[in-house]
Amino acid sequence: MEPSRTFRPPPATARDKLLEAAVKLVRAKGFADTSVDQLCSEAGVTKGAFFHHFASKEALGVAVAEYWSATTSAFFAAAPYHHLPDPVDRVLGYIDFRIGLVGGPVEAFTCVAGTLVQEAFRTSAAIRVACEASIMGNARALEADLAEAIAMTGLTGTSPASLARHVQTVIQGSFILAKTQEGDACADTAREALHHLRRYFALLFGRSDAPPSRKESLQ
C-alpha cells in the first residue's frame, strides 16, 4: 500500500525521501528488518545520499521519530475538535479523531514512534529518547483541555498529565493488539479499544457516549 500524503507534503529532498521511506518500511517491516539498502531503494536515492544525511541507521531512526513527531503534531494541531467551546467535548473530540484514523491494514494506522521504541528501547538510548518525546508530546498536547475539563466538572483524584498519559497508553496498546490480528480484525481491534477509552472519559466527565462522526487518514 502506497502511503497517502494526507498531512505530509510530497518529499522533495533526498533526506525527506529517506524519511518517508522509513515511515513506510518501519511500519510494515519493523526497524531491525529494514536495511539501509532497502531504505535507499524505496526512496530512490543512492547509499551515498543516505550517509550524506545520516551518520548511521541509528541516526536515521532518531530522525524519523522526530519527523513523525513534527508532522503528526502539526496535523493534530489543525484538527477541528480544537474549535469546540466545551473542553470535555474537545477531549472526546480528540478520541473521536483518533478513532477515525484507524482503518486499512495495520501498517497504515500504527505509530512509527511506538513501533521504533518497542524494538530499540534497550539497544538505542537515542531512539528511545526521540520516541518518548514523540509519544509524550502527543500526551502533553491534550493536557490543557484535560485541565479545563477537570476544573469545569470538579473531578478529583487525578491530574491532566496522568490522564493524558493514560490516553497514550491505550492508543499505543491498541496498536500492539491490532498487530496480533489479521485482515479487517486489525483495525476492528484497535477501534474497539479506543471506543472503550472514549466511553471511560465520557463517564469520567458525566457525558453520554456517542460514536465518532468523522473519518480522517493518518498515513
C-alpha positions as CSV (number, residue, x, y, z in Angstrom):
1,M,0.0,0.0,0.0
2,E,1.4,3.3,-1.0
3,P,1.2,5.9,1.8
4,S,-1.1,8.8,1.1
5,R,0.1,12.4,1.7
6,T,-2.8,13.4,3.9
7,F,-0.7,15.6,6.2
8,R,2.9,15.5,4.8
9,P,3.8,17.2,1.6
10,P,5.4,15.0,-1.1
11,P,9.1,14.7,-0.3
12,A,11.3,16.9,-2.4
13,T,14.8,16.3,-1.0
14,A,16.8,13.1,-0.7
15,R,16.6,13.4,3.1
16,D,12.8,13.7,3.1
17,K,12.5,10.8,0.7
18,L,14.5,8.7,3.0
19,L,12.4,9.7,6.0
20,E,9.2,8.9,4.0
21,A,10.7,5.5,3.1
22,A,11.5,4.9,6.7
23,V,7.9,5.7,7.8
24,K,6.6,3.2,5.3
25,L,9.1,0.4,5.9
26,V,9.3,0.6,9.7
27,R,5.5,0.4,9.9
28,A,5.5,-2.6,7.5
29,K,8.6,-4.5,8.5
30,G,10.0,-3.0,11.7
31,F,13.2,-1.1,12.3
32,A,15.5,-4.1,12.7
33,D,14.4,-5.8,9.5
34,T,14.7,-2.6,7.4
35,S,18.1,-2.3,5.9
36,V,19.9,0.8,4.6
37,D,19.8,-0.8,1.1
38,Q,16.0,-1.2,1.4
39,L,15.6,2.4,2.5
40,C,17.7,3.7,-0.4
41,S,15.8,1.5,-2.9
42,E,12.4,2.6,-1.5
43,A,13.4,6.3,-1.5
44,G,15.1,6.1,-4.9
45,V,18.4,7.5,-3.7
46,T,21.9,6.3,-3.5
47,K,23.7,4.8,-0.5
48,G,26.0,7.8,-0.7
49,A,23.0,10.1,-0.3
50,F,21.9,8.1,2.8
51,F,25.2,8.6,4.5
52,H,25.4,12.2,3.5
53,H,22.3,12.9,5.6
54,F,22.6,10.2,8.3
55,A,25.7,9.1,10.0
56,S,24.2,5.7,10.8
57,K,21.0,3.7,10.7
58,E,20.5,4.7,14.3
59,A,20.7,8.4,13.3
60,L,18.0,7.7,10.7
61,G,15.9,6.1,13.5
62,V,16.2,9.2,15.6
63,A,15.4,11.5,12.7
64,V,12.3,9.5,11.6
65,A,10.9,9.7,15.2
66,E,11.5,13.4,15.1
67,Y,10.0,13.7,11.6
68,W,6.9,11.7,12.7
69,S,6.5,13.9,15.8
70,A,6.8,17.2,13.9
71,T,4.4,16.2,11.1
72,T,1.8,14.5,13.2
73,S,1.8,17.3,15.8
74,A,1.0,19.8,13.1
75,F,-1.7,17.5,11.7
76,F,-3.4,17.2,15.2
77,A,-3.0,20.9,15.9
78,A,-5.1,21.7,12.8
79,A,-7.9,19.2,13.7
80,P,-11.4,20.6,14.0
81,Y,-12.1,19.4,17.6
82,H,-9.9,22.3,18.8
83,H,-12.6,24.7,17.9
84,L,-15.2,23.2,20.2
85,P,-16.1,25.6,23.1
86,D,-16.5,22.9,25.7
87,P,-13.3,21.3,27.0
88,V,-14.9,18.0,27.6
89,D,-16.2,18.0,24.0
90,R,-12.6,18.7,22.9
91,V,-11.2,15.8,24.8
92,L,-13.9,13.4,23.4
93,G,-13.3,15.0,20.0
94,Y,-9.7,14.1,20.2
95,I,-10.5,10.5,20.9
96,D,-13.1,10.5,18.1
97,F,-10.5,11.9,15.8
98,R,-8.1,9.1,16.7
99,I,-10.8,6.5,16.1
100,G,-11.4,8.0,12.7
101,L,-7.7,7.5,11.8
102,V,-7.9,3.7,12.3
103,G,-8.6,1.9,9.1
104,G,-7.0,-0.3,6.4
105,P,-4.0,-2.6,7.0
106,V,-2.2,-2.3,10.4
107,E,0.8,-0.6,8.8
108,A,-1.5,2.2,7.6
109,F,-2.6,3.4,11.1
110,T,0.0,2.4,13.7
111,C,2.5,4.7,15.2
112,V,6.1,4.9,13.9
113,A,7.4,6.1,17.2
114,G,5.6,3.3,19.0
115,T,7.0,0.7,16.6
116,L,10.5,2.0,16.9
117,V,10.6,2.1,20.7
118,Q,9.3,-1.4,21.1
119,E,12.3,-2.6,19.2
120,A,15.0,-0.2,20.2
121,F,14.4,0.7,23.8
122,R,17.2,-1.4,25.1
123,T,19.6,-1.1,22.2
124,S,19.5,2.6,21.4
125,A,19.0,5.3,24.1
126,A,18.9,7.9,21.4
127,I,16.0,6.3,19.6
128,R,14.2,5.7,22.9
129,V,14.5,9.3,23.9
130,A,13.3,10.5,20.5
131,C,10.3,8.2,20.6
132,E,9.5,9.3,24.2
133,A,9.5,12.9,23.0
134,S,7.1,12.0,20.2
135,I,4.6,9.9,22.2
136,M,4.6,12.1,25.3
137,G,4.4,15.2,23.1
138,N,1.0,14.0,21.9
139,A,0.1,13.5,25.5
140,R,1.2,16.9,26.6
141,A,-0.8,18.5,23.7
142,L,-4.0,17.2,25.4
143,E,-3.2,18.3,28.9
144,A,-4.6,21.9,28.6
145,D,-8.0,20.6,27.5
146,L,-8.0,18.0,30.3
147,A,-7.1,20.6,32.8
148,E,-10.1,22.7,31.7
149,A,-12.4,19.7,31.7
150,I,-11.3,18.8,35.3
151,A,-11.8,22.3,36.5
152,M,-15.2,22.6,34.9
153,T,-16.5,19.3,36.2
154,G,-14.9,19.3,39.6
155,L,-13.2,15.9,39.0
156,T,-10.7,15.0,41.8
157,G,-8.2,12.3,42.4
158,T,-6.2,12.6,39.2
159,S,-4.3,15.1,37.1
160,P,-4.3,16.3,33.5
161,A,-0.8,14.8,32.9
162,S,-1.8,11.4,34.3
163,L,-5.0,11.3,32.2
164,A,-3.1,12.3,29.1
165,R,-0.6,9.5,29.7
166,H,-3.5,7.1,30.1
167,V,-4.8,8.1,26.7
168,Q,-1.5,7.4,25.0
169,T,-1.2,4.1,26.9
170,V,-4.5,2.9,25.4
171,I,-3.7,4.2,22.0
172,Q,-0.3,2.5,21.8
173,G,-1.7,-0.6,23.4
174,S,-4.5,-0.8,20.8
175,F,-1.8,-0.7,18.1
176,I,0.0,-3.6,19.7
177,L,-3.2,-5.7,19.9
178,A,-4.1,-4.8,16.3
179,K,-0.8,-6.4,15.2
180,T,-1.8,-9.7,16.7
181,Q,-4.7,-9.9,14.3
182,E,-5.2,-10.4,10.5
183,G,-7.2,-8.5,7.9
184,D,-10.0,-6.3,9.0
185,A,-9.7,-7.6,12.5
186,C,-6.6,-5.4,12.9
187,A,-8.5,-2.1,12.6
188,D,-11.5,-3.5,14.4
189,T,-9.4,-4.5,17.4
190,A,-7.8,-1.0,17.7
191,R,-11.1,0.8,17.2
192,E,-12.8,-1.3,19.9
193,A,-10.1,-0.3,22.5
194,L,-10.5,3.4,21.5
195,H,-14.3,3.2,21.8
196,H,-13.8,1.9,25.4
197,L,-11.4,4.8,26.0
198,R,-14.0,7.2,24.8
199,R,-16.6,5.6,27.0
200,Y,-14.4,5.9,30.0
201,F,-13.8,9.6,29.5
202,A,-17.5,10.3,28.8
203,L,-18.4,8.6,32.1
204,L,-15.5,10.3,33.9
205,F,-16.8,13.7,32.9
206,G,-20.5,12.9,33.2
207,R,-21.3,12.8,29.5
208,S,-23.2,10.3,27.4
209,D,-21.2,8.3,24.9
210,A,-21.7,8.8,21.2
211,P,-20.0,7.2,18.2
212,P,-17.4,9.3,16.2
213,S,-18.7,11.1,13.1
214,R,-15.6,12.0,11.3
215,K,-13.0,9.8,9.5
216,E,-9.6,11.0,8.6
217,S,-6.4,9.3,7.5
218,L,-3.1,9.3,9.3
219,Q,-0.7,7.7,6.8
